[in-house]
Amino acid sequence: MYHLYLPPPVLITGGSRGLGLAAACQLAAKGANIIIAARNVEVLNEAIAQIKQNAKSPSTQRFHLVQPDVTTAAQCTRAISEATAWNAGSPPDVVWCCSGSAHPTLAYMAHAALKAWLQPAIDGSKTTQPSSPPSPARHLIFTGSFVSLYSFAGFTPYAPSKAAIRSLSDSLSQEMNLYAGAHPLEPRVRVHTVFPATMPTKSLDEENLVKTDVTKALEEGDQVLTPNECARRAIAGLENGEELVATSTIIRLVMTSVMGGAIRGGWLTGLVNTLLGWVVMVVMVFIRWDMDVRVKRWGRQHGSSGMKS
């Protein structure tokens, strides 16, 4: 169990709106110094003002913004360098990769789209691995999705990148032991992935503009959380030392069925997750069968476009 202890300096990419902004506000309320990164400087300034309003001690805490395009490695490096310089030469103790968007369509995908979704996580991980000078344990936090764990019709272009983030997180989590063994006096880097629930944000509005009707039908009954509630649950899981952090009941249940060799927490949490996973694996057989039937029926009634005829 590797707990997130506050207040550290925290860098949040995508921190100008949605989950990133909500997390920044709540971490500031716990006393953390906050650095947010996004591309729109006007929105960044508005977000900084909101974060200051929620800060525990606005007069003593520090806040900063950087304006990189985190889809490129060079810009990710620049963001970390600027954050390090602002933090008196010490890299931020926590980096939360929270930028990105969904473009749920059927399987007509350009290579550039997949690269745009996955590249920020890859580049962010490269620039936040162990460095000097020594400091307390650091945390690298990825942001996944429900489709990191279980995908369905309409998320074909989007789901592979989110599944890759889950795999990247698992691999890096173990790889950090290599650095810890070789450099025992250096700070450990703990790796986590947060799986947010659906949130009523601008990104969701944009997502729904391109989402097919069959996908919307399959999503009926999905649990929706506000960004503030989603951030609260995510931070609670991180503070509890979870490597994989589910923010809703359905995500938690599905996650237990696909954890594989991921760290499951302490022995009691691991036992509960394992027992739940056995049950959910059986349930998922019927859920998959039901969704297959519904998609095939949709095709017979409306054709292959995914839209109502």
C-alpha positions in Angstrom: 0.0 0.0 0.0 1.7 3.2 -1.2 -0.3 6.1 0.1 -0.5 9.6 -1.4 0.5 12.0 1.4 -0.3 15.7 1.1 0.7 18.5 0.7 3.1 17.9 -2.2 3.6 20.0 -5.3 1.2 18.5 -7.8 1.3 18.9 -11.6 -2.0 18.1 -13.3 -2.2 18.1 -17.1 -5.7 18.9 -18.3 -6.2 20.8 -15.1 -8.2 23.6 -16.6 -11.6 21.9 -16.6 -13.5 18.7 -15.8 -11.9 16.1 -13.6 -8.5 17.8 -13.7 -9.8 21.1 -12.4 -11.9 19.4 -9.7 -8.9 17.4 -8.5 -6.8 20.5 -8.5 -9.3 22.4 -6.3 -9.7 19.5 -3.9 -5.9 19.0 -3.6 -5.5 22.7 -3.0 -8.1 22.5 -0.3 -5.9 19.9 1.4 -2.9 22.3 1.3 -1.1 21.2 -1.9 0.8 23.6 -4.2 -0.7 23.2 -7.6 0.6 23.5 -11.2 -1.9 23.0 -14.0 -1.2 22.4 -17.7 -3.4 23.0 -20.7 -3.3 24.8 -24.0 -5.8 27.6 -23.6 -4.2 30.3 -21.4 -7.4 32.2 -20.8 -9.1 29.1 -19.5 -6.0 28.3 -17.4 -6.1 31.7 -15.8 -9.8 31.2 -14.9 -8.9 27.8 -13.5 -6.1 29.2 -11.3 -8.5 31.7 -9.9 -11.0 29.0 -9.0 -8.2 26.8 -7.4 -7.1 29.7 -5.3 -10.6 30.2 -4.0 -10.6 26.6 -2.8 -7.2 26.6 -1.3 -6.6 25.8 2.3 -4.2 28.7 2.8 -4.3 31.0 -0.3 -1.7 33.4 1.1 1.0 30.7 1.7 0.2 28.1 -1.0 1.6 28.6 -4.5 -0.1 28.1 -7.9 1.3 28.1 -11.4 0.3 27.3 -14.9 2.1 26.0 -17.9 0.9 26.0 -21.5 2.2 22.9 -23.3 0.8 20.6 -26.0 1.2 17.4 -24.1 0.7 15.3 -27.3 4.4 15.7 -28.0 7.4 14.5 -26.0 9.2 17.8 -26.3 6.3 19.7 -24.9 5.9 17.2 -22.0 9.6 17.7 -21.2 9.2 21.5 -21.3 6.2 21.2 -18.9 8.2 19.2 -16.4 11.2 21.5 -16.8 9.0 24.6 -16.1 7.3 23.0 -13.2 10.7 21.9 -11.8 12.2 25.4 -12.1 9.1 26.9 -10.4 9.5 24.4 -7.6 13.0 25.6 -6.7 14.7 22.9 -8.9 12.8 19.9 -7.5 10.4 18.0 -9.8 6.8 17.9 -8.7 6.1 15.1 -6.3 2.9 14.2 -8.0 2.1 14.2 -11.7 -1.5 13.5 -12.7 -2.0 12.9 -16.5 -5.6 14.0 -16.8 -5.7 15.5 -20.3 -7.5 13.8 -23.2 -10.9 13.4 -24.8 -13.1 10.7 -26.3 -14.2 10.5 -29.9 -16.5 7.4 -29.9 -17.2 6.2 -33.4 -17.2 2.9 -35.2 -14.1 1.4 -36.6 -13.1 4.1 -39.0 -9.9 5.4 -37.3 -6.9 7.3 -38.5 -3.5 6.5 -37.0 -3.3 10.1 -35.9 -6.3 9.8 -33.7 -4.9 6.8 -31.8 -1.6 8.6 -31.4 -3.3 11.7 -30.1 -5.0 9.8 -27.3 -2.1 7.6 -26.2 0.9 9.8 -26.8 0.3 12.2 -23.8 0.4 9.3 -21.4 3.6 7.8 -22.9 5.4 11.1 -23.1 4.3 12.1 -19.6 5.6 8.9 -18.2 9.0 9.3 -19.8 9.5 12.7 -18.3 8.4 11.9 -14.8 10.6 8.9 -14.0 13.1 9.1 -11.1 15.4 12.1 -11.1 17.4 14.1 -8.6 17.5 15.8 -6.1 16.0 13.3 -3.6 12.6 14.0 -2.2 9.7 12.0 -0.6 8.1 9.3 -2.7 6.6 10.6 -5.9 3.4 9.5 -7.7 2.6 9.2 -11.4 -1.1 9.0 -11.9 -2.7 8.0 -15.2 -6.4 8.5 -16.1 -8.1 5.6 -17.7 -11.8 4.9 -18.5 -14.4 2.3 -18.1 -13.4 1.1 -21.6 -9.9 0.4 -20.2 -11.5 -2.6 -18.6 -14.4 -3.5 -20.9 -15.2 -2.0 -24.3 -18.2 -2.2 -26.6 -19.6 -1.1 -29.9 -18.8 2.5 -30.8 -15.6 2.8 -28.8 -13.3 1.0 -31.3 -11.0 4.0 -32.0 -10.9 5.1 -28.3 -10.7 1.9 -26.3 -7.3 0.6 -27.4 -5.5 3.7 -26.1 -7.3 3.5 -22.8 -6.5 -0.3 -22.5 -2.9 0.6 -23.3 -2.8 3.1 -20.5 -3.8 0.4 -18.1 -1.1 -1.9 -19.5 1.5 0.9 -19.3 0.6 1.6 -15.7 1.0 -2.1 -14.8 4.4 -2.3 -16.5 5.7 0.9 -15.1 4.6 -0.1 -11.6 6.8 -3.1 -11.7 9.6 -1.3 -13.6 9.9 1.2 -10.8 11.2 -1.6 -8.6 14.3 -1.7 -10.9 15.1 1.9 -10.1 14.3 1.3 -6.4 16.7 -1.6 -6.3 19.5 0.2 -8.1 19.1 3.5 -6.2 17.7 2.6 -2.7 18.4 6.1 -1.4 16.4 7.8 -4.1 12.7 8.5 -3.8 10.4 5.8 -5.0 8.0 6.5 -7.8 4.5 4.9 -7.3 2.3 4.4 -10.3 -1.5 4.6 -10.2 -4.4 4.7 -12.7 -7.7 6.3 -12.0 -10.8 5.1 -13.8 -13.4 8.0 -13.8 -17.1 7.5 -14.2 -19.1 9.3 -16.8 -19.2 13.1 -16.0 -21.5 15.8 -17.3 -18.7 18.0 -18.8 -18.0 19.9 -22.0 -16.0 16.9 -23.1 -19.0 14.7 -22.8 -21.1 17.1 -24.8 -18.5 17.0 -27.6 -18.4 13.2 -27.3 -22.1 12.9 -27.7 -22.1 14.9 -30.9 -20.2 12.0 -32.7 -21.4 9.1 -30.6 -23.6 6.6 -32.5 -27.1 5.8 -31.4 -26.3 2.2 -30.8 -23.5 3.2 -28.4 -25.9 5.5 -26.5 -28.4 2.6 -26.2 -25.7 0.4 -24.8 -24.7 3.1 -22.3 -28.3 3.4 -20.8 -28.2 3.2 -17.1 -24.5 4.3 -16.8 -23.7 5.9 -13.5 -23.0 9.6 -13.9 -20.9 11.5 -11.3 -20.1 15.2 -11.1 -16.4 16.0 -11.6 -16.2 17.1 -8.0 -17.6 13.7 -6.7 -15.4 11.8 -9.2 -12.3 13.7 -8.0 -13.2 13.1 -4.4 -13.5 9.4 -4.9 -10.3 9.3 -6.9 -8.3 11.2 -4.3 -9.7 9.0 -1.5 -8.5 5.9 -3.4 -5.0 7.4 -4.0 -4.8 8.4 -0.3 -5.7 4.8 0.6 -2.8 3.6 -1.5 -4.7 2.0 -4.3 -2.8 1.4 -7.6 -6.0 1.0 -9.6 -8.7 3.4 -8.5 -12.3 2.8 -9.4 -14.7 5.8 -8.9 -18.0 4.0 -9.3 -19.6 0.7 -8.3 -19.9 -0.7 -11.8 -16.2 0.2 -12.6 -15.1 -1.4 -9.3 -17.0 -4.6 -10.1 -15.8 -4.9 -13.7 -12.2 -4.0 -12.6 -12.1 -7.0 -10.2 -12.8 -9.4 -13.1 -9.8 -8.2 -15.2 -7.1 -7.3 -12.6 -4.8 -10.1 -13.7 -1.4 -9.6 -12.0 -2.1 -6.0 -10.9 -1.5 -5.2 -7.3 -4.7 -5.7 -5.4 -4.0 -3.8 -2.1 -3.5 -5.4 1.3 -4.5 -9.0 2.0 -8.1 -8.2 2.9 -8.7 -5.9 0.0 -7.0 -8.4 -2.3 -9.2 -11.2 -1.0 -12.4 -9.1 -1.5 -11.3 -8.2 -5.0 -10.6 -11.8 -5.9 -13.9 -13.1 -4.6 -15.8 -10.3 -6.3 -13.8 -11.0 -9.5 -14.9 -14.7 -9.5 -18.6 -13.6 -9.3 -18.3 -10.8 -11.8 -16.6 -13.0 -14.4 -19.7 -15.2 -14.5 -22.0 -12.2 -14.7 -19.9 -10.7 -17.5 -20.6 -13.8 -19.7 -24.3 -12.9 -19.7 -23.7 -9.2 -20.0 -21.5 -9.7 -23.1 -24.1 -12.1 -24.6 -26.9 -9.6 -24.0 -24.9 -6.8 -25.6 -24.1 -8.9 -28.6 -27.7 -9.7 -29.1 -28.7 -6.1 -28.8 -26.1 -4.9 -31.3 -27.1 -7.6 -33.8 -30.7 -6.7 -33.5 -29.9 -3.1 -34.0 -28.1 -4.0 -37.2 -31.1 -5.8 -38.5 -33.4 -3.0 -37.7 -31.3 0.1 -38.6 -28.4 -1.1 -40.7 -24.6 -0.9 -40.1 -24.2 2.9 -39.6 -25.0 2.7 -35.9 -27.6 5.4 -36.2 -31.4 5.0 -36.1 -32.9 4.7 -39.5 
